[in-house]
Amino acid sequence: MDSYSTPWISDPHPSSVQTGVETAAPTIFPRVGYSILSFLMFINTVLSVFNNSLVITVMLKNPALLQPMNIFILSLAVSDLMIGLCGSLVVTITNYQGSFFIGHTACVFQGFAVNYFGLVSLCTLTLLAYERYNVVCKPRAGLKLIMRRSVIGLLFVWIFCLFWAVAPLFGWSSYGPEGVQTSCSLSWEERSWNNYSYLILYTLFCFIFPVAVIIYCYSKVLTSMNKLNRSVELQGGRSSQKENDHATSMVLAMIIAFFVCWLPYTALSVVVVVDPELYIPPLVATMPMYFAKTSPVYNPIIYFLSNKQFRDLALEVLSCGRYIPHVPTSVSINMRTLNRKSQLTSSSRNVSTHSKVLPL
């Protein structure tokens, strides 16, 4: 079996498949299917590039936005933009052609790039959840979020993810064609303990752990906000239930989007390890990777454009300055540190502030 075949999706009586270095032309998917995938990925590419480019442009044009918490959003936009350019754009072209015709080197590069920038986005979301938890739930712990702390955290994320993306280039797992053979990623189908060990640790450290952190942090944040809101009401202050409901909806959207992107991708790796002989149809094997490539579309919407202040700034950029925002342009979502003494004396203002800055 050559290195370009995919044993767990191959037909028992395979048709002739070209196996040269330049291409791996499959016959396992109808031509109309490739055309549909190409069209869908084209839409995904346009939205990914537009949304994330807009986020980056707005933040760079408004230096006041470059606060410690917002740096995470900028990092997320950069990694999501690279997923769109290195992943979705390439897949649009190869599906239009019906094969990964640009060569083995390009295949390895695409697999590496999508894996790397996808992990950076995932870990950035985890870091963002953790820092929000510290600011909202542990205001007196001494972990004040400053620019230096944000930069160090992001540096750790990018280096940590680089390790997991580079390891397959040096023989711990590998990159190759996947699914319907028009995109490349980790070689989930490779049957060896070397590959299994990578997939197991990859799943633990790059999915299960981030998921646990995100769920724990946001559940604690919501609990803290609800307690503060009840304290305000008991003191005769203004209820902020509407803001809390909005924050809850946004947190649920974050978690659901996270699972939609990464749960199918991770489930595939677990299935491959648990049952190596299981037959997985080509389209089923391909879809988890395509779900992961959709994250750059709605990450900017959830974490940036859902905030009215940022929407106003985005409209100002899109209108070339003709649109006048209804809020000051020096917008910051820097979370204010709370302490026990100030929670009751200025609780109404604090609840409103937390509700607005939490979901971005």
C-alpha positions as CSV (number, residue, x, y, z in Angstrom):
1,M,0.0,0.0,0.0
2,D,1.5,3.3,-1.0
3,S,1.7,6.3,1.2
4,Y,-1.0,8.2,-0.6
5,S,-3.8,5.7,-0.2
6,T,-6.3,5.9,2.6
7,P,-7.0,2.3,3.7
8,W,-9.9,3.0,6.0
9,I,-12.0,4.6,3.2
10,S,-10.9,2.5,0.3
11,D,-13.3,0.3,-1.6
12,P,-12.9,-3.5,-1.5
13,H,-12.4,-3.4,-5.3
14,P,-10.8,0.0,-5.9
15,S,-10.7,1.5,-9.3
16,S,-7.5,2.8,-10.8
17,V,-5.9,5.5,-8.8
18,Q,-3.0,7.6,-9.9
19,T,-0.2,7.5,-7.3
20,G,2.4,9.8,-8.6
21,V,4.2,12.4,-6.5
22,E,2.4,15.3,-8.1
23,T,-1.2,14.2,-7.5
24,A,-3.5,11.7,-5.9
25,A,-6.5,11.7,-8.2
26,P,-9.4,9.9,-6.4
27,T,-12.3,8.2,-8.0
28,I,-14.2,7.7,-4.7
29,F,-16.5,10.7,-4.9
30,P,-18.8,12.0,-7.7
31,R,-17.7,15.0,-9.6
32,V,-20.8,16.9,-8.6
33,G,-19.8,16.3,-5.0
34,Y,-16.5,18.0,-5.5
35,S,-18.2,20.9,-7.1
36,I,-20.6,21.3,-4.1
37,L,-17.7,21.1,-1.7
38,S,-15.8,23.7,-3.7
39,F,-18.7,26.1,-3.7
40,L,-19.3,25.7,0.1
41,M,-15.6,26.2,0.9
42,F,-15.5,29.2,-1.4
43,I,-18.3,30.8,0.7
44,N,-16.4,29.8,3.8
45,T,-13.2,31.3,2.5
46,V,-14.8,34.7,1.6
47,L,-16.5,35.0,5.0
48,S,-13.4,33.8,6.9
49,V,-11.0,36.3,5.2
50,F,-13.5,39.2,5.3
51,N,-14.5,38.8,9.0
52,N,-11.0,38.3,10.4
53,S,-9.5,41.0,8.2
54,L,-12.1,43.4,9.4
55,V,-11.4,42.6,13.0
56,I,-7.6,43.1,12.5
57,T,-8.2,46.4,10.6
58,V,-10.5,47.8,13.2
59,M,-8.2,47.0,16.1
60,L,-5.1,48.4,14.4
61,K,-6.9,51.6,13.3
62,N,-8.0,52.1,16.9
63,P,-5.0,51.8,19.2
64,A,-7.2,52.3,22.3
65,L,-8.6,48.9,21.6
66,L,-5.2,47.2,22.1
67,Q,-5.9,46.4,25.7
68,P,-4.6,43.2,27.5
69,M,-7.8,41.3,27.0
70,N,-8.3,42.5,23.4
71,I,-4.8,41.2,22.4
72,F,-6.3,37.7,22.7
73,I,-9.0,38.7,20.1
74,L,-6.3,40.0,17.8
75,S,-4.3,36.8,18.1
76,L,-7.5,34.8,17.4
77,A,-8.3,36.9,14.3
78,V,-4.7,36.4,12.9
79,S,-4.8,32.6,13.4
80,D,-8.3,32.3,12.0
81,L,-7.3,34.4,8.9
82,M,-4.4,32.0,8.3
83,I,-6.8,29.0,8.5
84,G,-8.9,30.7,5.8
85,L,-5.9,31.4,3.6
86,C,-4.0,28.1,4.1
87,G,-6.9,25.8,4.5
88,S,-10.2,26.9,3.1
89,L,-8.8,28.7,0.1
90,V,-6.6,25.7,-0.9
91,V,-9.5,23.3,-0.4
92,T,-11.7,25.4,-2.6
93,I,-9.2,25.2,-5.5
94,T,-8.5,21.5,-5.1
95,N,-12.1,20.5,-4.9
96,Y,-12.8,22.5,-8.0
97,Q,-10.1,20.5,-9.7
98,G,-11.3,17.2,-8.1
99,S,-7.9,16.2,-6.7
100,F,-5.0,17.5,-4.7
101,F,-3.1,18.4,-7.8
102,I,-0.5,20.8,-6.3
103,G,1.9,18.1,-5.0
104,H,3.0,16.3,-1.9
105,T,5.0,19.2,-0.5
106,A,2.0,21.5,-0.7
107,C,-0.1,18.7,0.9
108,V,2.3,18.6,3.9
109,F,2.4,22.3,4.2
110,Q,-1.4,22.6,4.2
111,G,-1.8,19.9,6.8
112,F,0.8,21.6,9.0
113,A,-0.6,25.1,8.6
114,V,-4.2,24.1,9.3
115,N,-3.2,22.0,12.3
116,Y,-1.0,24.7,13.7
117,F,-3.3,27.7,13.3
118,G,-6.3,25.6,14.3
119,L,-4.6,24.7,17.5
120,V,-3.5,28.3,18.1
121,S,-7.2,29.4,17.7
122,L,-8.4,26.7,20.0
123,C,-5.8,27.4,22.7
124,T,-6.3,31.2,22.5
125,L,-10.0,30.6,23.2
126,T,-9.0,28.5,26.2
127,L,-6.6,31.3,27.4
128,L,-9.3,33.9,26.9
129,A,-11.7,31.9,29.1
130,Y,-9.1,31.4,31.8
131,E,-8.3,35.1,32.0
132,R,-11.9,36.1,32.1
133,Y,-12.4,33.7,35.0
134,N,-9.5,35.3,36.9
135,V,-10.7,38.8,36.3
136,V,-14.3,38.1,37.2
137,C,-14.1,35.4,39.9
138,K,-10.7,36.1,41.5
139,P,-10.3,39.9,41.6
140,R,-8.2,39.8,44.8
141,A,-5.9,36.9,43.8
142,G,-3.2,39.3,42.6
143,L,-3.4,38.0,39.0
144,K,-4.1,41.4,37.4
145,L,-4.3,41.2,33.6
146,I,-1.6,43.5,32.1
147,M,-0.2,43.7,28.7
148,R,3.0,41.8,29.7
149,R,0.9,38.9,31.1
150,S,-1.2,38.8,27.9
151,V,1.8,38.7,25.6
152,I,3.6,36.0,27.7
153,G,0.4,33.9,27.6
154,L,0.1,34.2,23.9
155,L,3.7,33.4,23.4
156,F,3.3,30.2,25.4
157,V,0.2,29.3,23.3
158,W,2.0,29.8,19.9
159,I,5.1,27.8,21.0
160,F,3.0,25.0,22.6
161,C,0.9,24.6,19.4
162,L,4.1,24.8,17.3
163,F,5.4,21.7,19.1
164,W,2.3,19.7,18.2
165,A,2.2,20.9,14.6
166,V,6.0,20.3,14.0
167,A,6.1,16.8,15.6
168,P,4.6,15.0,12.6
169,L,7.2,16.6,10.3
170,F,9.9,14.8,12.3
171,G,8.2,11.4,12.3
172,W,5.8,11.4,15.2
173,S,2.7,10.9,13.1
174,S,2.6,12.5,9.6
175,Y,0.6,14.6,7.3
176,G,-1.2,13.3,4.2
177,P,-4.4,13.3,2.1
178,E,-7.6,12.8,3.9
179,G,-11.2,11.8,3.2
180,V,-12.1,12.5,-0.5
181,Q,-8.4,13.3,-1.1
182,T,-8.7,17.0,-1.9
183,S,-7.3,18.2,1.4
184,C,-4.5,17.2,3.8
185,S,-4.2,16.8,7.5
186,L,-2.9,14.5,10.1
187,S,-2.7,10.9,8.9
188,W,-5.5,9.6,11.1
189,E,-5.6,6.3,9.1
190,E,-1.9,5.4,9.7
191,R,-1.9,2.1,11.6
192,S,1.1,2.2,14.0
193,W,1.7,2.7,17.7
194,N,3.9,5.7,16.8
195,N,0.8,7.4,15.3
196,Y,-1.6,6.1,18.0
197,S,0.6,7.6,20.8
198,Y,0.5,11.0,19.0
199,L,-3.2,10.9,18.5
200,I,-3.9,9.9,22.1
201,L,-1.8,12.7,23.6
202,Y,-3.0,15.1,21.0
203,T,-6.6,14.4,22.0
204,L,-5.9,14.8,25.7
205,F,-3.8,18.0,25.6
206,C,-5.3,19.7,22.6
207,F,-9.0,19.0,23.0
208,I,-10.1,17.4,26.3
209,F,-8.1,19.7,28.5
210,P,-9.1,22.9,26.6
211,V,-12.7,21.8,26.7
212,A,-12.6,21.2,30.4
213,V,-11.0,24.6,31.1
214,I,-13.5,26.5,28.9
215,I,-16.5,24.9,30.5
216,Y,-15.2,25.3,34.0
217,C,-14.2,28.9,33.6
218,Y,-17.3,30.1,31.9
219,S,-19.6,28.2,34.3
220,K,-17.8,29.9,37.2
221,V,-18.1,33.3,35.5
222,L,-21.8,33.0,35.0
223,T,-22.3,31.8,38.6
224,S,-20.3,34.8,39.9
225,M,-22.4,37.2,37.8
226,N,-25.7,35.7,39.0
227,K,-24.5,36.0,42.6
228,L,-23.5,39.6,42.1
229,N,-26.8,40.4,40.5
230,R,-28.7,38.9,43.4
231,S,-26.6,40.9,45.9
232,V,-27.5,44.1,44.0
233,E,-31.2,43.3,44.1
234,L,-31.1,42.6,47.9
235,Q,-29.4,46.0,48.4
236,G,-32.2,47.6,46.4
237,G,-30.1,48.2,43.3
238,R,-31.2,47.9,39.7
239,S,-31.5,44.4,38.4
240,S,-29.4,43.5,35.4
241,Q,-31.1,40.3,34.5
242,K,-31.3,41.3,30.8
243,E,-27.6,41.8,30.6
244,N,-27.0,38.5,32.4
245,D,-29.3,36.7,30.0
246,H,-27.4,38.2,27.1
247,A,-24.1,37.1,28.7
248,T,-25.4,33.6,29.2
249,S,-26.6,33.3,25.6
250,M,-23.1,34.5,24.3
251,V,-21.3,32.0,26.6
252,L,-23.5,29.2,25.3
253,A,-22.8,30.3,21.8
254,M,-19.1,30.1,22.4
255,I,-19.2,26.6,23.9
256,I,-21.6,25.3,21.2
257,A,-19.4,26.7,18.4
258,F,-16.4,25.2,20.0
259,F,-17.9,21.8,20.0
260,V,-19.3,22.0,16.5
261,C,-15.8,22.8,15.2
262,W,-13.7,20.4,17.2
263,L,-15.8,17.5,18.6
264,P,-16.2,15.7,15.2
265,Y,-12.5,16.2,14.5
266,T,-11.5,14.7,17.8
267,A,-14.1,11.9,17.6
268,L,-12.6,10.7,14.4
269,S,-9.2,10.3,15.9
270,V,-10.6,8.4,18.9
271,V,-12.6,6.1,16.6
272,V,-9.5,5.4,14.5
273,V,-7.5,4.5,17.6
274,V,-10.2,2.4,19.2
275,D,-11.3,0.4,16.1
276,P,-8.6,0.4,13.5
277,E,-10.6,-1.9,11.2
278,L,-13.7,0.2,11.1
279,Y,-14.8,1.3,7.6
280,I,-15.4,5.0,7.4
281,P,-17.0,6.4,4.1
282,P,-14.9,9.1,2.4
283,L,-17.4,11.8,2.9
284,V,-17.8,11.0,6.6
285,A,-14.1,11.0,7.0
286,T,-13.8,14.4,5.3
287,M,-16.6,16.3,7.1
288,P,-14.9,16.7,10.5
289,M,-12.0,18.6,8.9
290,Y,-14.5,20.8,7.0
291,F,-16.3,21.6,10.3
292,A,-13.0,22.6,11.9
293,K,-12.4,25.0,8.9
294,T,-15.6,26.8,9.6
295,S,-14.5,28.2,13.0
296,P,-12.8,31.3,11.4
297,V,-16.3,32.4,10.1
298,Y,-18.2,32.7,13.4
299,N,-15.3,33.3,15.9
300,P,-15.1,37.0,14.9
301,I,-18.9,37.3,15.1
302,I,-19.1,35.8,18.6
303,Y,-16.0,37.4,20.1
304,F,-15.9,40.8,18.4
305,L,-18.8,41.8,16.1
306,S,-21.5,40.9,18.6
307,N,-20.5,43.9,20.7
308,K,-22.3,47.0,19.6
309,Q,-19.3,49.3,20.2
310,F,-17.1,47.2,18.0
311,R,-19.9,47.0,15.4
312,D,-20.0,50.8,15.2
313,L,-16.2,50.9,14.7
314,A,-16.4,48.2,12.0
315,L,-19.1,50.1,10.2
316,E,-16.9,53.2,10.4
317,V,-14.1,51.3,8.7
318,L,-16.4,49.8,6.1
319,S,-17.9,53.2,5.2
320,C,-14.5,54.8,4.9
321,G,-15.3,57.1,7.8
322,R,-18.8,58.2,6.7
323,Y,-20.5,56.3,9.5
324,I,-20.3,58.1,12.8
325,P,-20.3,55.8,15.8
326,H,-22.8,56.5,18.6
327,V,-20.1,55.7,21.2
328,P,-16.6,57.1,21.8
329,T,-14.0,55.5,19.6
330,S,-11.6,55.0,22.5
331,V,-13.5,51.8,23.4
332,S,-11.9,49.4,25.8
333,I,-13.1,46.1,27.2
334,N,-10.6,46.0,29.9
335,M,-12.3,44.2,32.8
336,R,-12.4,46.1,36.1
337,T,-11.1,44.4,39.1
338,L,-13.7,43.9,41.8
339,N,-13.3,43.6,45.5
340,R,-15.7,42.8,48.3
341,K,-16.0,46.4,49.6
342,S,-16.9,47.9,46.2
343,Q,-19.3,45.2,45.1
344,L,-22.2,46.6,47.2
345,T,-21.5,50.3,46.9
346,S,-21.2,50.3,43.1
347,S,-22.8,47.0,42.3
348,S,-25.2,48.2,39.7
349,R,-22.4,49.7,37.6
350,N,-20.2,46.6,38.0
351,V,-22.9,44.2,36.9
352,S,-23.5,46.2,33.8
353,T,-19.8,46.5,33.0
354,H,-19.3,42.7,33.4
355,S,-22.3,41.9,31.3
356,K,-21.1,44.0,28.4
357,V,-17.4,43.0,28.4
358,L,-17.8,39.3,29.1
359,P,-19.1,38.0,25.7
360,L,-17.4,40.7,23.5
